[in-house]
Amino acid sequence: MYAFAYERPASMADALAKISAGGQALAGGQTLIASLKQRLAQPESLIDLAGVAELSGIKKDGNSLVIGAMTRHETVADSADVQAMIPALAALAGGIGDRQVRAMGTMGGSVANNDPAACYPSAVLGLGATVQTNKRSIAADDFFQGMYTTALEEGELITAIHFPAPQKAAYAKFRQPASRFALVGVFVAQTANGVRVAITGAGNGVFRHAGLEAALSKSFTPEAVEGVAIDAGELNGDLHASAAYRAQLVKVQTQKAVQQANG
C-alpha cells in the first residue's frame, strides 16, 4: 500500500465537494482497496462515504423499494421489506461473496463498479430499476454500458436505486468456486409488461436476452427455455469455462430461476 489522505465526510454536500476537488469515492472498498494494493489505482485521497447517513437505508415507496447506495449487502439480505416485496433481491444479496464481503460491500459500489460477473447489476437490469444519482435518474437499460463501464459521469454518485416489485422473480447463480462471483448468473422477473431476463458472468457486462424474454413472456415455464438458442459466439470463454459451456449454463440457470420464481 502507498500513502494517501483519508477523509470521512458526514454530509452529501461535503462528500461531493471533496470528490470534485480530486478525491476518489470509497463505498464498500471490495474492489477499490485491492486495486490500491496492486497500484492499479493510485488516488491521492479517499473519500469514505460511510459517514453520509442519507446514502444508507431501505424504504417502501408505493409498489417499489428505494435502497440507498451505501446499504450493505447483509442489510438488503436481512431486510423484512425486501424479503416481503422482492424476495429474489434479498436472496441474491445473501449469496454475494462471503460474510465479510456482505458486511462491507454496498449496493451502490457494486452497481457503479459494474464488474461483468457481479450479481447486483443483474437484479437492477432484470427488475427494470432506476438508478438515482446526485444529478439525475437513469433507467437500468441505459445505465450499464459494458465491462466496468456505466452511464455515470465524472463526479456523479449513485445515491439510491428504485426497484419496482415484480409479479414473480428469482436469481440463479452458478458460482466460480474460488471468488464466488457468477460464472453465470440469471435474474428472471415477470412484470406487467412482460418478462425480463438479465445475465451476468457470461459476457463483457450484464445484458438482457431477447429470445429468452420472448419465450418466457409466452409461457413462464422451464420448458419454454428449451427451444431458445443461446449464441456462444457472443459470450466469454476463459480458464474457468468455455463460451459453449457458458451458453449451456445460461439455459440451465434460466430454467432454475423460473422454477424458483414459480415456487
N, C-alpha and C positions, 0 to 999 in steps of 0.2 A: 504494500500500500504506500501511497505517497501523501505528502502534506496538502491539506485543503482546509478552507474555512467551513464551519458548520453552523447553520442558523436554523432556529425553530420558531417561526412567526406564529402569532396567536390569532391573526385575522387574515381573511382572504386578501384584503387590500394591501397589507404589509407583504404577504407572500408574493403577490403579483408584482409589486414594486421591486422586490429583491430579484425576482426572476427576470424582469425586464432589464435589470442592471447587469445581467450576465450570469446569474445563478442557475444551477441545474436543479429542477424539481425532484424531490425524493418522495416516493409514495411508500410502497412496502419494501422496496430495495432488493427484491428477489432476483432481478436481472441486473440492475444497476450496480450493486455492490460487487458482484462477481466481475462485472466489466471494469470497475475501478481497479480491482486487484490484478487484473490481467493487462492493465493500461490500454484497454480498448476504448475507454472513455477517461478523460482527464480534466474534468471541470475544476475551476479554481475554488468554487464554493458550492456547497449542497444546501438546498432549502428544503428542510423536512416539513412536510405538510401535515404531519400527525397532530400538531397542536392547533390546527384550524378546525374547530368543533363543527362548523357549519358544513363541512365536507363529509361528515360521517352520519350514519343513521338510515333507518328504513321507515317509510311511512306509506300508508294507503292513500290513493288519490282516485276515488271512484272505483273503476274496474282495473286500475293499474297500480303498480308498485313503483315508488320512487326510491332508489337506493343511492346514497351518497358515494362519491368516488373513493373516499378513504375508508369505506366499510370493509372490514376484514372478511376473508373467506369463511372463517369459522362463525362469524356473526350471521352471515347470509344462510349458512347451513343450519344454524340453530334457531333462526327466526320463526316464530309461530305464524306470523303473517305470510312469510314466503312459503312455508310448508303448507299453509291453507290455500293460498291463491295460485301459486306456481310451484308445486312440489318438485317438478323436474329441475327447477333452478336451485332449490335447496339441495337436492341430491347431487347435482353437478358440483356445487361448491364444496360439498362434503367429500368429494372424490378427488379434489385437486391435491397433488403432491403428497406431503405427509403432514403430521400435526404441527410441526414447526413452521412449515410453509403456510399452512392455513391460518396460523396465529399471527403471521406478519404480513402476508400478501394481501393486496387490496384489489377490489374490482376495477377501479379506475386505472390503477397502474397496469394491470393485465391487459385491459382493453386498449389503452394508449400505446403499450408496447407492441401489441398485435403479433406476438410470436405465432408462426404458422402452425404450431402444434398445441397452442393454448386452448383451454376449454371455454372460458368466458366468451370469446368472440363468437363461438357457435351459438350460444344462448342469445346474445344480442341480435345476431343476424337471423337466427331461427324464429325468434319471437317478434321480429319486426320492431325492435325497441328504438327509442330515440335517445341520442347522446346529447346531454346538455353541457355546454361549456360556459366559461365566463363571458363569451361573446355571442353565442347563438345556439340553436338546436339543429342537430344533424341526424337525419334518418339513417338507420343502420345500413341500408342499401347503398348509401353514399359515403359512409364513414370508412369502411375497410378498403384499402387500395393496393393490397399486395403485401409481400413479406416485410414485416416491421414498418409498414407504411400506412398512414391514415390521412384523413382529411384535416387533421389538426395543423394549425399554422404556428409559426414560432411565437412563443409566449402565450399560447392558448392552452387552457387547462380544462380537463373534464371536471365538472362539479357534481353531476349526478347522471343516472341513467333511468329512463322511464320505461318500464316493462308492462305492456298490456297483458292481462291474463288471458291465456288461450282456453279453448274448449277442452283440449287434451294436449299433452306434451310429454316428451321423455328424451333423455340423453343416454346414449350407449357408447362407451369408450373402450377401445382395445388399447391397453396401456403398453408403452415401451417400459419394460420391467425395471430398468435402472433409473431413468429420470421420472417415470410416472406421467410424462407428457403423453398426449394421444398419438399413438401410431396411426390410428384412425378413430375419430370421434364423430358421431352423427347426432344432431339435435333435430328432432321432428316436432312440429307444432301444428295442430289442427285449429284453424281460426274460422271466423265467419266469412272470410274472404278466400278460403281455400287452405291448402296445406303448404307449409314452408319447411324446407329441408336444408340445413346448413351443415357443412362438412369441414372438419378441421383435421390437421395432421397429414392429409393426403396430397396437398398441393402447395403452392407458394404462398398461400394465405387461406383464410376461411372463405368458403364460396357456397353458393346455392346450386342445387342441381335441378334443372327444369324438368327433366324426364321423370325423376322420382316424384317431384311435386305434382306433375300432371297425373301420374298413375295413382298416387295416393289420394288425390282430390276426388278421383272417380270411385275408389274403393280403399278405405283406410284399413287395409289388412296386410299382413306379411306376404300373402300370396301375390298381391299386386306388384310387389317389387321384383318378382322373378323375371318378368318379361322386359325389364328396363336394362338397356345397355349402358355400361359404365366404361368410358373410353380411358384405357390405361395410358394412352399417349399424352393425356393432359395431367397425369399425376406424377408424383415424385418417386424415384427409386433411389435407395441408398443402402448402406451396410445392414440396416435393420430390416428392410423389406423392399422387394422389387415393386415397380409400378403395377405389375399384373396382380401381385398379392394384395396390394392396397386396393385395387379395383374390386377384388372379391370381398375384401373386408368392408368396403363401403356398402355393398349389398347386405352382407350379414349383419352389420351393425344397424343398418336402417331397419331391417326386419326385427331385430331385438328391440329397438326403440319403439316401433309400432306396437309390438307385443306388450311392452311395459305401459305404454300410453293407454292401451285398451284394457289394462288391468288383468 
